[in-house]
Amino acid sequence: MTFRLLRLIPGLLLYGVADAFMIRAAIGVDPWTVFAQGVSLRTGLGIGLLTNLIGLLVLLLWIPLRQKPGAGTVLNILLVGPGIELGLWLLPAPESLWLRILFFTIGILLLAVASGIYIGAHLGPGPRDGLMTGIHRRFGTPIWVGRTAVEVSVLAVGWLLGGNVGLGTLAFALLIGPLCNVTLPLFDRALRAERRTGRAADDPEALTTPERGGPAEVAATTRRAR
């Protein structure tokens, strides 16, 4: 457990810093960050704080879905937001387009690595991922259907509130799945074993992309989700 926590905590903080890179790039962010940005513009609250508060509100939706949080779920709510604020404090806002593209590229690569670290700790899904798996278990809908419906909804609301939707949003949706398909096995021995044997994961939580990921699913597990 100690070793897994030592992986989980820096993984979640790194996830927040990766988010900050993509926010500073200002060419579009993932759906949940679009939502947080939109609410931030309307309330004046920081994106990191709102990320924590939104995660807590999403966690409340687990109750009717009969989901049980783990240590990773609670730490996700507590640490990703501070990671975002730390990254925004450290990183300047680039002006030239090539630097903004570089920032976005660094951000999405770091996020894929961070996802492999914290998901590989197996201490519970993040609140948003748990919402998708809860919908899957409660209503029997495919993972991708629940994920797409929820994230398209929060993306639309965030965009209407003024969140940053752009080419980066599309790039995130298209790339995060394939990137995590590479990074997850690097930090998860169980997943590497599954790949060697050609067997899909039995846990529905393994079917989702990382927290606040796009509607694409990790390629190695899509056959079970269908």
Long-range contacts (C-beta under 8 A, 24 or more apart in sequence): 4-121, 4-122, 4-123, 5-71, 5-121, 5-123, 7-117, 7-118, 7-120, 7-121, 7-187, 8-71, 8-72, 8-75, 8-117, 8-118, 8-121, 8-123, 9-75, 9-79, 10-117, 11-114, 11-115, 11-116, 11-117, 11-118, 11-121, 12-75, 12-76, 12-79, 12-80, 12-83, 12-114, 12-118, 13-79, 13-80, 13-82, 13-83, 13-86, 14-83, 14-110, 14-113, 14-114, 14-117, 15-80, 15-83, 15-111, 15-114, 15-115, 15-118, 15-210, 15-211, 16-48, 16-51, 16-79, 16-80, 16-81, 16-82, 16-83, 16-84, 16-85, 16-86, 16-87, 17-83, 17-84, 17-86, 17-87, 17-90, 17-110, 18-87, 18-106, 18-107, 18-108, 18-109, 18-110, 18-111, 18-114, 19-51, 19-80, 19-83, 19-84, 19-87, 19-107, 19-111, 19-212, 20-83, 20-84, 20-85, 20-86, 20-87, 20-88, 20-90, 20-91, 20-107, 21-87, 21-91, 21-103, 21-104, 21-106, 21-107, 21-110, 22-103, 22-104, 22-107, 22-108, 22-111, 22-168, 22-172, 23-47, 23-84, 23-87, 23-88, 23-164, 24-87, 24-88, 24-91, 24-92, 24-93, 24-94, 24-100, 24-103, 25-94, 25-100, 25-101, 25-103, 25-104, 25-107, 25-168, 26-93, 26-100, 26-164, 26-166, 27-100, 27-101, 27-104, 27-164, 27-166, 27-167, 27-168, 28-164, 28-165, 28-166, 28-167, 28-168, 28-169, 28-170, 28-171, 28-172, 29-163, 29-164, 29-168, 29-169, 29-172, 30-169, 30-172, 30-173, 30-176, 30-212, 30-213, 30-214, 31-151, 31-152, 31-154, 31-155, 31-158, 31-169, 31-212, 31-214, 32-128, 32-151, 32-154, 32-212, 33-158, 33-163, 33-212, 34-154, 34-155, 34-158, 34-159, 34-163, 34-164, 34-165, 34-169, 35-154, 35-155, 35-157, 35-158, 35-161, 35-163, 36-158, 36-163, 37-158, 37-161, 37-162, 37-163, 37-164, 38-157, 38-158, 38-159, 38-160, 38-161, 38-162, 38-163, 39-158, 39-161, 41-161, 41-162, 41-163, 42-161, 42-162, 46-85, 47-81, 47-84, 47-85, 47-88, 48-80, 48-81, 48-82, 48-83, 48-84, 48-85, 48-88, 49-81, 49-85, 50-81, 51-80, 51-81, 51-84, 52-77, 52-78, 52-80, 52-81, 52-82, 55-80, 55-81, 55-126, 55-127, 55-128, 56-127, 58-127, 58-128, 58-131, 59-127, 59-130, 61-131, 61-134, 62-127, 62-130, 62-131, 62-134, 64-138, 65-131, 65-134, 65-135, 65-137, 65-138, 66-134, 66-137, 66-138, 67-130, 67-131, 67-133, 67-134, 67-137, 69-124, 69-127, 69-130, 70-123, 70-124, 70-125, 71-123, 71-124, 72-118, 72-121, 72-122, 72-123, 72-124, 72-125, 72-126, 73-124, 73-125, 73-126, 73-127, 73-130, 74-124, 75-123, 76-118, 76-124, 76-126, 76-127, 76-211, 77-126, 77-127, 80-126, 80-211, 104-168, 104-171, 108-171, 108-172, 108-175, 108-176, 108-179, 109-179, 111-176, 111-210, 112-176, 112-179, 112-180, 112-182, 112-183, 112-210, 113-183, 114-210, 115-180, 115-183, 115-184, 115-209, 115-210, 115-211, 115-213, 116-180, 116-183, 116-184, 116-185, 116-186, 116-187, 116-188, 117-187, 118-210, 119-184, 119-187, 119-188, 119-210, 120-184, 120-187, 120-188, 120-191, 122-188, 122-190, 125-205, 125-208, 125-211, 126-210, 126-211, 126-212, 127-211, 128-211, 128-212, 129-205, 129-208, 129-209, 129-210, 129-211, 130-205, 132-208, 133-204, 133-205, 133-207, 133-208, 136-204, 136-207, 137-204, 142-225, 142-226, 143-204, 143-207, 143-208, 143-217, 143-225, 144-215, 144-217, 144-222, 144-225, 144-226, 147-208, 147-209, 147-215, 147-217, 148-215, 151-214, 151-215, 152-215, 172-213, 172-214, 173-214, 173-215, 173-216, 174-214, 174-216, 176-209, 176-210, 176-213, 176-214, 176-216, 177-209, 177-213, 177-214, 177-216, 177-217, 177-218, 177-219, 178-216, 178-219, 180-209, 180-210, 180-213, 180-218, 181-218, 181-219, 181-220, 184-218, 184-220, 185-220, 191-220, 194-220, 195-220, 200-224
